[in-house]
């Protein structure tokens, strides 16, 4: 459970940082060097977010399969 909460916290932190970074880049107040560094950091944060979303999707898929299996078992006639 701690790992799951850690993944969620990591995803949320990355997403918040990415949003702030995008705002900063959109302001146009960065030098080219700063913008390049921000872009590189943005790519890293995007990968972290994509990983978090992939893990969440896998968890949802597992839960759906478990639910489907338990529904099937519950609806099966008794022997």
C-alpha positions as CSV (number, residue, x, y, z in Angstrom):
1,X,0.0,0.0,0.0
2,X,2.9,2.4,0.8
3,X,4.3,1.8,-2.7
4,X,0.9,2.7,-4.3
5,X,0.6,5.9,-2.3
6,X,4.2,6.8,-3.1
7,X,3.5,6.3,-6.8
8,X,0.4,8.6,-6.5
9,X,2.4,11.2,-4.7
10,X,5.2,11.0,-7.2
11,X,2.7,11.4,-10.1
12,X,1.0,14.4,-8.5
13,X,4.3,16.1,-7.7
14,X,5.5,15.6,-11.3
15,X,2.3,16.8,-12.7
16,X,2.3,20.0,-10.5
17,X,5.9,20.7,-11.4
18,X,5.2,20.1,-15.1
19,X,2.2,22.5,-15.0
20,X,4.4,25.2,-13.3
21,X,7.1,24.6,-15.9
22,X,4.7,25.0,-18.8
23,X,3.4,28.3,-17.4
24,X,6.9,29.6,-17.0
25,X,7.8,28.6,-20.6
26,X,4.6,30.1,-22.0
27,X,5.5,33.4,-20.3
28,X,8.4,33.8,-22.7
29,X,10.6,35.3,-20.0
30,X,13.3,32.6,-20.2
31,X,16.5,32.8,-22.1
32,X,17.1,30.1,-24.8
33,X,19.4,28.2,-22.4
34,X,16.8,28.3,-19.6
35,X,14.1,27.3,-22.1
36,X,16.1,24.3,-23.2
37,X,16.7,23.2,-19.6
38,X,13.0,23.6,-18.9
39,X,12.2,21.6,-22.0
40,X,14.5,18.8,-20.9
41,X,13.0,18.8,-17.4
42,X,9.6,18.8,-19.0
43,X,10.4,15.6,-21.0
44,X,11.6,13.9,-17.8
45,X,8.4,14.9,-15.9
46,X,6.2,13.8,-18.8
47,X,7.9,10.4,-18.7
48,X,7.2,10.2,-14.9
49,X,3.6,11.1,-15.5
50,X,3.2,8.6,-18.3
51,X,4.7,5.8,-16.1
52,X,2.2,6.8,-13.3
53,X,-0.7,6.7,-15.7
54,X,0.4,3.3,-17.1
55,X,0.6,1.9,-13.6
56,X,-2.9,3.3,-12.8
57,X,-4.3,1.8,-15.9
58,X,-2.8,-1.6,-15.1
59,X,-4.4,-1.4,-11.7
60,X,-7.8,-0.6,-13.1
61,X,-7.5,-3.5,-15.6
62,X,-6.6,-5.9,-12.7
63,X,-9.6,-4.6,-10.7
64,X,-11.9,-5.1,-13.6
65,X,-10.7,-8.6,-14.2
66,X,-11.1,-9.4,-10.5
67,X,-14.6,-8.0,-10.5
68,X,-15.5,-9.9,-13.7
69,X,-14.2,-13.1,-12.1
70,X,-16.0,-12.6,-8.9
71,X,-19.3,-11.8,-10.7
72,X,-18.9,-14.9,-12.8
73,X,-18.3,-17.0,-9.7
74,X,-21.2,-15.4,-7.8
75,X,-23.6,-16.1,-10.8
76,X,-22.4,-19.7,-11.3
77,X,-25.0,-22.2,-10.3
78,X,-24.1,-24.3,-7.2
79,X,-23.2,-27.9,-7.8
